[in-house]
Amino acid sequence: MKHFYITLLSLLCFNSAVQAQTVLLSNDFGTDLASMQATTAGWGVAELDANGHGWMPYLSSDFHDLGFTGIVDASASYTSDGEGNLAPLSTMNLLGSPLINLSGYSSAQLTFRIGALLLNEGQMGYQLLVVEDDFIDFANPNFVESITSEGSHDVTFDLTPFVGKTITLMWYHEPSLTYGYGYLIIDDIVVTAANTAGVKEILTPKLSVYPNPASDNVTVVGLPEGTVVSVYNVSGQKLLQVTVNGDTPIDISSLDKGIYFLDTATGSAKIIKK
């Protein structure tokens, strides 16, 4: 059977995609009070109720075994007179990050650890606000959570819709979602961003592949024995990696229909799975 060799000229060929993760913001509030001062540079707090009780640093050991370490930041829903008499507090407290520039990235993500200490049956509630242009829209928070049991957990929030912008993150201890005596506690705030190298247009021949389109197997012409071939999707995610010996067919039957890119140390090629 005669084979038809297809030379890929002037096609979109893959330039090995790499997701470079950049940490734009990291605050674990330190391991002691001295280190806390260094980690919170540029951060701010505000008491909208002006009652003198806002977000404050605490030792994680103050909150028993809730899954926190070192220093944490916390906002209380009560106060004490030192003799065991408790009184409720309004919790209109804001914790704000420094400015975060998301320009030049294709995706971004926020993670943080949040939890509560509850002295009676109640809950701690908060809003996460992504602030642009210094406008705080309390009526339309980006994320809302009510915590009804003691402990801590990690939250992940996608910041990709805000790439290309400069933002501030704010955590608002929401009074309408908070009742009972307790603390809202936060730690380990991290913002990362990534930029995925994609595809680029080239004007010189690269790898010759047949058949193309293909449903089961493709063969790359003229590869030396022991060549490593990687297969990526259009988002830059590596789906397959094989070592070929000469004209050994590459099995692509497990891939969905669509466009993919073969990449070797000596060249690249676009293929179509049908």
C-alpha positions in Angstrom: 0.0 0.0 0.0 1.4 3.4 -1.0 1.9 5.8 1.9 1.3 9.5 1.3 3.8 11.5 3.3 2.5 14.9 4.5 5.0 17.7 5.0 3.6 20.3 7.3 4.5 23.7 5.9 3.3 27.0 7.4 1.2 25.3 10.0 0.7 26.0 13.7 3.3 23.9 15.4 3.8 23.5 19.1 6.4 25.3 21.0 6.7 23.2 24.2 4.2 24.6 26.6 5.4 25.4 30.1 3.2 26.7 32.9 5.4 29.1 34.9 3.9 29.5 38.3 4.7 32.9 39.9 3.9 33.6 43.6 2.5 37.2 43.6 1.4 37.3 47.2 2.2 35.1 50.3 1.3 35.8 53.9 1.5 33.2 56.6 1.6 35.9 59.3 4.9 34.7 60.5 5.9 32.2 63.2 6.2 34.8 66.0 5.2 38.4 66.5 8.6 39.7 65.2 8.3 37.8 61.9 4.6 38.8 61.6 5.5 42.4 61.2 7.6 41.6 58.1 4.9 39.4 56.5 2.1 41.9 56.9 3.8 44.9 55.2 1.3 46.6 52.9 -1.7 44.9 54.5 -4.4 46.9 56.2 -7.3 46.5 58.6 -10.4 48.6 59.1 -13.2 48.7 61.7 -16.3 49.9 60.0 -18.1 49.8 63.4 -15.2 51.7 65.2 -15.6 49.6 68.3 -11.9 49.1 68.8 -12.0 45.4 68.0 -10.9 44.4 64.5 -8.6 41.9 62.8 -5.7 41.2 65.2 -2.7 38.8 65.3 -2.9 35.8 67.7 -0.8 32.8 68.4 -2.3 29.7 66.8 -2.0 27.9 70.1 -4.7 30.4 71.5 -7.2 28.5 69.3 -6.4 25.0 70.5 -5.9 22.4 67.8 -7.8 23.9 64.8 -5.2 23.2 62.2 -3.3 26.5 62.2 0.4 27.1 62.9 2.5 30.1 63.9 0.7 33.4 64.0 -2.8 33.9 62.6 -5.1 36.8 62.1 -8.5 36.7 63.7 -11.6 38.8 64.2 -13.7 38.3 67.4 -17.5 38.5 67.7 -17.4 39.2 71.5 -15.5 40.9 74.2 -14.7 40.0 77.8 -14.3 42.0 80.9 -11.7 39.7 82.3 -14.1 38.2 84.9 -15.8 35.8 82.6 -18.5 38.2 81.5 -19.0 38.2 77.7 -20.6 40.8 75.5 -21.4 40.6 71.8 -19.5 42.8 69.3 -20.4 43.9 65.8 -18.0 42.3 63.4 -17.8 44.9 60.6 -14.1 44.2 60.2 -12.1 44.3 57.0 -8.7 42.7 56.3 -7.1 44.0 53.1 -4.2 42.8 51.0 -1.6 45.0 49.2 -2.2 45.7 45.5 -1.8 42.7 43.3 -0.9 43.2 39.6 -2.2 40.4 37.4 -1.0 42.0 34.1 0.8 39.6 31.8 -0.7 36.4 33.1 -3.1 33.9 31.6 -4.5 32.6 34.9 -4.4 33.3 38.6 -5.5 31.6 41.8 -6.0 32.5 45.5 -5.7 30.0 48.3 -6.1 30.6 52.0 -6.9 28.8 55.2 -10.0 29.8 57.1 -11.6 28.6 60.3 -13.6 29.4 63.4 -13.5 29.0 67.2 -17.0 28.9 68.5 -17.7 29.3 72.2 -21.4 28.4 71.9 -23.7 27.2 69.1 -23.3 29.8 66.4 -21.5 30.6 63.2 -18.9 32.9 61.7 -19.5 34.3 58.3 -17.4 36.3 55.9 -17.3 37.8 52.4 -14.3 37.7 50.0 -14.2 40.9 47.9 -12.0 41.4 44.9 -11.7 45.1 44.7 -11.0 47.0 41.5 -10.6 50.8 41.2 -10.9 51.3 45.0 -14.6 50.5 44.9 -15.8 48.0 47.5 -19.1 46.5 46.5 -20.4 44.9 49.7 -23.7 44.1 47.9 -22.0 41.8 45.4 -19.3 39.8 47.1 -17.2 37.5 45.0 -17.4 34.6 47.6 -19.4 34.1 50.8 -19.1 31.4 53.4 -20.7 30.6 56.8 -18.7 28.4 59.1 -20.9 26.5 61.6 -18.4 24.1 63.2 -15.0 24.5 64.8 -11.9 23.7 62.8 -10.2 25.0 59.6 -10.1 24.3 55.9 -8.5 25.5 52.7 -10.4 27.7 50.2 -9.3 28.0 46.6 -10.7 30.9 44.5 -10.1 31.4 40.8 -8.8 34.9 40.0 -8.5 34.3 36.3 -11.4 36.6 35.4 -9.3 39.4 36.8 -6.0 38.8 34.8 -4.8 42.0 33.2 -6.0 44.1 36.2 -4.6 45.4 39.5 -6.7 44.2 42.4 -6.9 44.2 46.2 -8.4 41.3 48.2 -10.5 42.0 51.2 -12.0 39.6 53.8 -15.1 41.1 55.5 -16.3 39.6 58.8 -19.9 39.8 57.8 -22.2 40.7 60.8 -25.4 39.4 59.2 -23.8 36.0 58.8 -22.3 35.9 62.3 -24.0 35.1 65.6 -22.8 33.6 68.9 -19.4 34.1 70.5 -16.3 33.1 68.6 -13.5 34.0 66.3 -13.1 34.0 62.5 -9.4 33.0 61.8 -7.3 33.2 58.6 -3.8 32.1 57.7 -1.6 31.1 54.7 -2.9 33.5 52.1 -1.2 32.8 48.7 -1.9 34.2 45.2 -0.2 32.5 42.3 -0.3 33.3 38.6 0.7 31.4 35.5 1.4 32.1 31.8 1.1 29.2 29.4 3.3 29.2 26.4 1.1 28.4 23.5 1.5 27.8 19.8 3.2 30.0 17.3 3.3 30.2 13.5 6.4 29.0 11.8 7.3 29.1 8.1 9.8 26.2 7.8 9.1 22.5 7.5 9.2 20.5 10.7 8.2 16.9 11.2 6.5 14.8 8.5 3.6 12.8 9.8 1.1 10.3 8.2 -1.7 9.7 8.2 -3.0 13.1 9.1 -5.9 13.4 10.1 -5.8 10.0 11.9 -8.1 8.0 14.1 -5.8 5.4 15.7 -2.1 5.7 14.9 0.3 8.3 13.4 3.9 7.8 12.2 6.6 10.4 12.3 9.0 10.1 9.4 12.7 9.8 9.9 13.1 9.9 13.6 16.2 8.2 15.0 15.8 5.3 17.4 15.1 6.3 21.0 13.4 9.6 20.1 11.0 10.8 22.8 7.7 12.1 21.4 5.3 14.1 23.5 1.7 14.9 22.6 0.1 18.1 23.9 -3.4 19.6 23.6 -4.0 23.2 22.5 -3.9 24.3 26.2 -0.3 23.0 26.6 -1.2 20.0 28.7 1.0 16.9 28.0 -1.3 13.9 27.3 1.1 11.3 26.0 4.8 10.6 26.0 6.4 7.7 24.1 9.8 6.6 22.9 9.8 5.5 19.3 12.3 3.4 17.3 12.4 4.6 13.7 9.0 4.6 12.1 7.1 3.1 15.0 3.5 4.1 15.0 2.2 6.3 17.8 -1.1 5.2 19.3 -3.5 8.2 19.6 -6.7 6.2 19.9 -7.3 7.3 23.5 -7.4 11.0 22.5 -10.6 12.8 21.8 -11.3 14.3 18.4 -9.4 17.6 17.9 -6.1 19.3 17.3 -2.9 18.1 19.0 0.8 18.8 18.8 3.7 16.4 18.6 6.9 17.7 20.0 10.4 16.2 19.9 13.9 17.6 20.5 14.3 18.2 16.8 10.9 19.5 15.7 7.2 19.8 16.1 4.0 19.1 14.1 0.3 19.6 14.3 -2.0 16.6 14.0 -5.7 16.2 13.8 -7.5 13.3 15.6 -10.6 12.4 13.8 
